[in-house]
Amino acid sequence: MSLLISIRQKLHRFFLKRKISKQSYAHKTINLSEAKSISILFDADQQAEADQIISWANELKKSGKDVQLLAYLPYKLKEYTPPYPYFTNKSINWLFFPVSEQVEQFTNNRCDILCCLFIKENLTLESIAAMSNAQFRVGKFSEGKTYCFDFMINLDKNASVAELIPQMKHFLNKIKLRRNVSTI
């Protein structure tokens, strides 16, 4: 890793911590059956993985959930326009922060669950997750990423999105919420 990239990453983390400290979002645990709105943030670099994510999003829509998608494409494809909102490297500033109206709308959207379906470390996607107005943010386990995820799923080092989606479904369905019930 070059010295310049290392400096940019350290500056990114510094400014992200400052942004997060100014937030006042209330996070709480919620399971899949009680969620009404779900946002999905993903890396669409691999078309096969993007297709699996779209398939799950359609499944969620059929079950009555309001689903919002946002994808990161490193570069815009000339021959193909994705059927979902996306941003590219052109929408990322020098400190790896996204500067796009679509990203701002996505982070400001109040949703029950944010599903982060990316496997590799990506400072830009992690910053979107950290700044999200979601009540419950779920993603792949990565040491020290509690600032952007409320719940992390531990997978093998070489796992794929195809393995993350069923695990995410499983754990989001297993969450049991306790309610204070008063009796007379």
N, C-alpha and C positions, 0 to 999 in steps of 0.2 A: 504494500500500500504506500502510495507516495505521501510525502510530508504534507503537501497541499490538501489532499483529500482528508488526511487525518485532522488537520486544522479545521477544515470545513465541517467535519463530523462533530468535533468538539464544540464548535460554535453553534451548530444545529442543536445539540443537546442542551447547551446553556440557554439558548433562546426559547426552546420548547419548554424547559422547566419554568421559565418566567411566564410564558403564556398559560401553562397549566395552573400555576399558582393563582392566577387571576380568575380562573373559572369557578363557577358556583353550581355546577351540575350535581344533582342528587343521583347517585348510583344505587341500584338495588338489584337483588337477585330475582330473576323471573324465569319461569319455565316456558317451554315451547307451546304448550297447550293454552296457557293464559296470555301469551303475547298476541297482540293485535297487529303490530307493525314491526317489520323486520327489515333492516338495512344490511346489504351484503357488499363488502369491500373486497376487491380481488385483483390479482395480477393476471391480465389477459394475454400475456406474452405467448402462452401455449394454447392454441386453439382447442385442443382436446379437453384440457382442464376447464377452459371457459365454457365449453359446451356442457360439461357435467354440472357446473355451477348454475347455468341457465336452466338446465333440467330441474335442479333442486328448487330454484326460484319459482318455476312454473308449478311445481308440486305444492309449494307453500301457498301460492296464489289460489290454487284450486281448493285448498283447505280453508280459504276465507281470510288469509293474512294479506295485509297491505305490504307489498315488497318494493323496496327501492334498491337499485343497483348503482355501483360506481366502480369502474374498472380503470386500471393503469395499463396503458399500452406504451412501451418505451418509444415507439415511433408510429406515426400515422400510416396506415396501409392505404396505398393508392387504389388498389383494385377491390377493396372491401371496406364497407362502413359497418361497424358493429351495431347490433340492434339495441344497444344499451348505452347509457351515458359513460363517457370515458375522458381521460386526460392523458397527455403525452409528456415527454421530456421538455417540450417547448413551454409547458405550463408549470415548470419547476424552477425555482430561483437558485441562486448560487449556493444557498445554505440548505438545499434539498426540501424546501417548503413549497407546497403547491400554491400557485397563484392563479386560480381559475374560479370563475363564478359557479361552475357546476360543483366544484369541491366545497366552496363556501356554503352553497345550498344544502349539500349532503351533510356537512358537519353541523349545520344549524337545525337540521330536521330532527324533531323530537321523535324517537322511536323506542320501542321496548327492548329490542335486542339488536346489537350490531355483530354480525358474523364476519370475522376477518379471515378470508380464505386465501391466504398466501403463506407459502412455506419458507421461502428464503427471507433473510433480514432485508428490510426495505425501509429506510428512514422516513421516506415520504409517506408511505402507507401507514407506518406506525404513528407518525405525527397526526395523520387524519383520524386514526382510531383514538389517540389521546385527546384530541380536540372535539371529538364527537359528542353530541348531545344525547347519546343513547343511554338508557337506564342500565343496560347490562352489556358489556363488551366481551366477546369471546374470541379466542384465537389460539394458535399453536404455541405450546410452551417454548419459551426462550428465557434463559437466565436474565434477570434484571428488567424484565419488560412489564412489571406491574403498573407502571405509569400509563400503559395503553390498553391493558386487558384486565378485566375483573375476574375472569375465569380462563385458565389455560389448559389445553389438552396436550399431554406429553405423548409424542410420537417418536418413532425411530428417526435417526439422523437422515436417512434417505427416503423418508415418507413423501407421499404425494398428496395432492388435493383430493384424489380419488379415495385416499385413506382417511383424510381429515373430515370430509363431509359426513360419512356414516358415524364416525366417532362424535362429531358435534351433535348430530341428531340424537344419538344415544344418550349423551350426557344432558342435553337440554330437555329431553323427555323424562329423565330420571330425577331431576331436581324436584324436591318436595318442599313446598312453601308452608311455613307454619303461620298460622293466624291466631291472634289473641281472640278467643271466643269468650264472651261473658255470658254467664248463665244466671238465671233468676232463681 
